[in-house]
Amino acid sequence: MLSIDLKGKRALVAGVADDGGYGFAIAKALAEAGATVCAGTWPPALNIFLNLLERGKIDAARRMPDDSLLQFEKIYPLDAVFDTLAEAPEDIRGNKRYKDVGDFSIAGLAQRLVQDFGARPLDIVVHSLANGPEVKKPLLETTRAGYLAAVSASAYSLVSLVARLGPLTRPGGSFLSLTYMASERVVPGYGGGMSSAKAALESDTRTLAFEAGRKYGLRVNTISAGPLASRAASAIGKIAQMVEYYAANAPLTEPLTAREVGTTAAFLASPLGSGITGTTIYVDKGYHAMGAAVDAGLGARAPS
Ligand SMILES: NC(=O)c1ccc[n+]([C@@H]2O[C@H](COP(=O)([O-])OP(=O)(O)OC[C@H]3O[C@@H](n4cnc5c(N)ncnc54)[C@H](O)[C@@H]3O)[C@@H](O)[C@H]2O)c1
C-alpha cells in the first residue's frame, strides 16, 4: 500500500504559537506520518504557547489517531526578521519577551539545532509565518517602512532559512512555505505590502529550488492556501467574509480545513513528492481557477 511515511525524519515548523493556524496542522500531519517535529515560535507568542501546552488547553487539537498527544521535540524561540542576534536592536534584545530566551535569530536557531541533534539534524523545514504591520492599509497608503517590514518578515525570512538550514538538511530534504493568491490577483484588504511579499515568496521559491537543489539536493515548494480564520488572518479583519466568499464561489463549497493543507504538506515533504520542486501548489478548494463570482449574473449554476 502506498502511504506517506516520514518515520526517522525530523521536521522544523517555523510559525507555530497555537492550534489555530496552518503551522500547527502541518506539524500534526507530519507527526501522524511518523516525523518528529520541532517548532520555531515568535518570542512575543512563546510564553502564551508554552502555557497553552502546559495547561492542556489545546490537548483536543493535539490528540493523535493513536490517542497520544502531539509532542514537539523542541520549541525554539525564533524571530525570523533577524539573521543574527547582532542585527537585533537593543530595544528588542532588552524587551521582556526576548531577553531571557537566548539567541532567537535564524543563525541562532541553526546553531541550537546542531548543538541539540548534530551536524545534519533536519529533513523537513516548514515556513508558516508572515507579518505585515500595515496589512490593513491599502498599498497606496503603505509606508516604505511598512512595506519593507512585510517583505522582510514574510519573504526574506524564507531565503534566510534556506541559506542557514539548507546545509543542515539530510539528503532528500524538503522546504515548504505558505503563500496566498493575493500575490497574483487583486484581493482588496490584503494590504501593507503583504501581496508584494507573497509575490516575492513565490518567485523566490522557484529561484531557491534551483539554487538549493543544485547546492544541497533539496526541494523548495509553496502551498497557496485558501482563507482560514487563524490568529494571523483574524488580525487582517474580514476573514469570516473571505471564508464565506470562497465557500460560495469555489468549485468545492465545503470550507477549507487546516488539515487539508497539513496533509498536502506531509505528501510534499515525503519521498512521494520527490519529483516536485519550485512549485506553487493550490490548496484552496479550487478557488484559484475561477474567473467570475458564481452570483455575478452570468448564468453560472452547478451542472445537473
Ligand atoms: N490564514 C489564511 O487565511 C492564510 C491563507 C494563505 C496563506 N496563509 C499563510 O499561512 C502562514 C501561516 O499563517 P496562519 O494564517 O496559519 O496564522 P498563524 O497565526 O497560525 O501563523 C503565523 C505565525 O507567524 C508568527 N510570526 C509572525 N512574525 C514572526 C517573526 N518575525 N518571526 C517568527 N514568527 C513570526 C506568529 O507568531 C504566528 O505563529 C502565513 O505565511 C500566512 O500568510 C494564511
The ligand as an SDF file (V2000), in Angstrom:
LIG
                    3D

 44 48  0  0  0  0  0  0  0  0999 V2000
   -4.9490   32.0690    7.2820 N   0  0  0  0  0  0  0  0  0  0  0  0
   -5.0790   32.2970    5.9890 C   0  0  0  0  0  0  0  0  0  0  0  0
   -6.1700   32.6340    5.5070 O   0  0  0  0  0  0  0  0  0  0  0  0
   -3.8930   32.0960    5.0610 C   0  0  0  0  0  0  0  0  0  0  0  0
   -4.1010   31.9230    3.6840 C   0  0  0  0  0  0  0  0  0  0  0  0
   -2.9980   31.7120    2.8580 C   0  0  0  0  0  0  0  0  0  0  0  0
   -1.7200   31.7040    3.4020 C   0  0  0  0  0  0  0  0  0  0  0  0
   -1.5450   31.8760    4.7470 N   0  0  0  0  0  0  0  0  0  0  0  0
   -0.1690   31.8660    5.2810 C   0  0  0  0  0  0  0  0  0  0  0  0
   -0.0180   30.7940    6.1940 O   0  0  0  0  0  0  0  0  0  0  0  0
    1.1010   31.0940    7.0410 C   0  0  0  0  0  0  0  0  0  0  0  0
    0.7080   30.8350    8.4820 C   0  0  0  0  0  0  0  0  0  0  0  0
   -0.2690   31.7590    8.8820 O   0  0  0  0  0  0  0  0  0  0  0  0
   -1.6350   31.3790    9.6060 P   0  0  0  0  0  0  0  0  0  0  0  0
   -2.7170   32.1230    8.9230 O   0  0  0  0  0  0  0  0  0  0  0  0
   -1.7450   29.9160    9.7510 O   0  0  0  0  0  0  0  0  0  0  0  0
   -1.5280   32.1010   11.0240 O   0  0  0  0  0  0  0  0  0  0  0  0
   -0.7520   31.7790   12.3530 P   0  0  0  0  0  0  0  0  0  0  0  0
   -1.0700   32.9200   13.2630 O   0  0  0  0  0  0  0  0  0  0  0  0
   -1.0250   30.4020   12.8470 O   0  0  0  0  0  0  0  0  0  0  0  0
    0.7810   31.7970   11.9170 O   0  0  0  0  0  0  0  0  0  0  0  0
    1.5680   32.9140   11.7500 C   0  0  0  0  0  0  0  0  0  0  0  0
    2.7430   32.7740   12.6940 C   0  0  0  0  0  0  0  0  0  0  0  0
    3.7740   33.6830   12.3390 O   0  0  0  0  0  0  0  0  0  0  0  0
    4.4190   34.0260   13.5270 C   0  0  0  0  0  0  0  0  0  0  0  0
    5.2770   35.1850   13.2880 N   0  0  0  0  0  0  0  0  0  0  0  0
    4.9310   36.4510   12.9830 C   0  0  0  0  0  0  0  0  0  0  0  0
    6.0450   37.2180   12.8230 N   0  0  0  0  0  0  0  0  0  0  0  0
    7.1050   36.4060   13.0330 C   0  0  0  0  0  0  0  0  0  0  0  0
    8.5020   36.5930   13.0270 C   0  0  0  0  0  0  0  0  0  0  0  0
    9.0430   37.7920   12.7910 N   0  0  0  0  0  0  0  0  0  0  0  0
    9.3110   35.5380   13.2910 N   0  0  0  0  0  0  0  0  0  0  0  0
    8.7860   34.3270   13.5600 C   0  0  0  0  0  0  0  0  0  0  0  0
    7.4530   34.0750   13.5780 N   0  0  0  0  0  0  0  0  0  0  0  0
    6.6330   35.1150   13.3100 C   0  0  0  0  0  0  0  0  0  0  0  0
    3.2760   34.2510   14.5020 C   0  0  0  0  0  0  0  0  0  0  0  0
    3.6990   34.2020   15.8500 O   0  0  0  0  0  0  0  0  0  0  0  0
    2.3790   33.0640   14.1590 C   0  0  0  0  0  0  0  0  0  0  0  0
    2.6960   31.9350   14.9490 O   0  0  0  0  0  0  0  0  0  0  0  0
    1.4800   32.5440    6.7540 C   0  0  0  0  0  0  0  0  0  0  0  0
    2.5610   32.5740    5.8210 O   0  0  0  0  0  0  0  0  0  0  0  0
    0.2310   33.0820    6.0820 C   0  0  0  0  0  0  0  0  0  0  0  0
    0.4810   34.2030    5.2580 O   0  0  0  0  0  0  0  0  0  0  0  0
   -2.5960   32.0630    5.5940 C   0  0  0  0  0  0  0  0  0  0  0  0
  1  2  1  0
  2  3  2  0
  2  4  1  0
  4  5  1  0
  4 44  2  0
  5  6  2  0
  6  7  1  0
  7  8  2  0
  8  9  1  0
  8 44  1  0
  9 10  1  0
  9 42  1  0
 10 11  1  0
 11 12  1  0
 11 40  1  0
 12 13  1  0
 13 14  1  0
 14 15  2  0
 14 16  1  0
 14 17  1  0
 17 18  1  0
 18 19  2  0
 18 20  1  0
 18 21  1  0
 21 22  1  0
 22 23  1  0
 23 24  1  0
 23 38  1  0
 24 25  1  0
 25 26  1  0
 25 36  1  0
 26 27  1  0
 26 35  1  0
 27 28  2  0
 28 29  1  0
 29 30  1  0
 29 35  2  0
 30 31  1  0
 30 32  2  0
 32 33  1  0
 33 34  2  0
 34 35  1  0
 36 37  1  0
 36 38  1  0
 38 39  1  0
 40 41  1  0
 40 42  1  0
 42 43  1  0
M  CHG  2   8   1  16  -1
M  END
$$$$
